[in-house]
Amino acid sequence: MLDPNILKPITGSFVNPMHTDTGTNNWGRKEWENNFRLMKNLGMDTIIVIRCEVEHNGQRWSALDPRSTTWPEDPDLLSMFFRLCDETEMKLYLGGTESITNLHQGEWRQEIADNREFYETMLKRFGHHPCLHGLYLTIEALPWHFNFFDIAVGIGKCMRDLAPNLKTLFSPTFNGLKGDLSSHYTPEEFEKSFSPLFDQLGGILDFCAWQDKFCDVPCQMGQILTHPLDAWYEAAGRMMRRNGIELWANIEAFQRSSQAYVPSRIFRQADYRTLIAKIEAASRHVEKLITYEFASCLSPDAEWGSSGRLLQRYIEALGLYHEKI
């Protein structure tokens, strides 16, 4: 059994107000309120709205959709997130908008302009909330995707310009596919490819939480082996330190397709040994651990019943105990 003293706790979670690839919970006010209190009681202090609007196949989904709440207290889910973060004294990072049409048609300047307009509008509407702590750079891509670096730097500059007193957060990925769609970057290639981006984000970005992505549980004959994530965190750490960006970890609490058969691209929660192994690796390198996401992969009220059991194993591994679990 691992010593819980070497494991850092997860202290933040993304929330996804739109349809999600980790399942749909169909929560109402009671479930959302209970789970925000539960996250707070487990030591979490940070909520990141992963994106507030997204366009796909010509359809727009919005966290401001008035059909998202069936109770009168909150006009929409985004308003509820702000209310609950105020009530629980958690910090909220506000994600932006994403247009698949812009990205796939090469309209990268329009993607930046759309995000600027969105953040301007949201800051006017929600900027008075005490919980608003930062802005989240929503785009997720790889170096060869649709002017990814131009978009990330452009939106980052907009965020800093519009809200210079707020923090900025980004969450790209380790172990991505190369442009040939068959081979993966090595840690050395990853550092070489991403360095030009982060050299431009110095002074713009405060925190970077890398999606860990790996699913390995390296152990042989009872001996824990060197975790493959170590080399990736070391490479990321060099880029972050050089540019004054604090290194975080985005601990994925779900299974990727390399871990299990995933029908219809719905990712179920991770095996508890995988989650603990990834927390162990991140704890050696980063300042803060966040996750994608508590609501669908760790909550006792999640669609998949073993999400609550994953939370139990996490609590035991970290030496955390709470009367509500």
Sequence and secondary structure as in RCSB ss.txt:
>XXXX:A:sequence
MLDPNILKPITGSFVNPMHTDTGTNNWGRKEWENNFRLMKNLGMDTIIVIRCEVEHNGQRWSALDPRSTTWPEDP
DLLSMFFRLCDETEMKLYLGGTESITNLHQGEWRQEIADNREFYETMLKRFGHHPCLHGLYLTIEALPWHFNFFD
IAVGIGKCMRDLAPNLKTLFSPTFNGLKGDLSSHYTPEEFEKSFSPLFDQLGGILDFCAWQDKFCDVPCQMGQIL
THPLDAWYEAAGRMMRRNGIELWANIEAFQRSSQAYVPSRIFRQADYRTLIAKIEAASRHVEKLITYEFASCLSP
DAEWGSSGRLLQRYIEALGLYHEKI
>XXXX:A:secstr
   GGGS  EEEEEE  S  TT      HHHHHHHHHHHHHTT  EEEE  SEEEETTEEEETT GGG  STT S
SHHHHHHHHHHHHT EEEEE EEEHHHHHTT HHHHHHHHHHHHHHHHHHHTT TTEEEEEE     TTSTTHHH
HHHHHHHHHHHH TTSEEEE  BSS B TTSS B  HHHHHHHHHHHHHHHTTT SEEEEE       EETTEE 
  THHHHHHHHHHHHHHTT EEEEEEE B  TTTS  GGG   B  HHHHHHHHHHHHTT SEEEEE HHHHT T
TSSSTHHHHHHHHHHHHHT   TT 
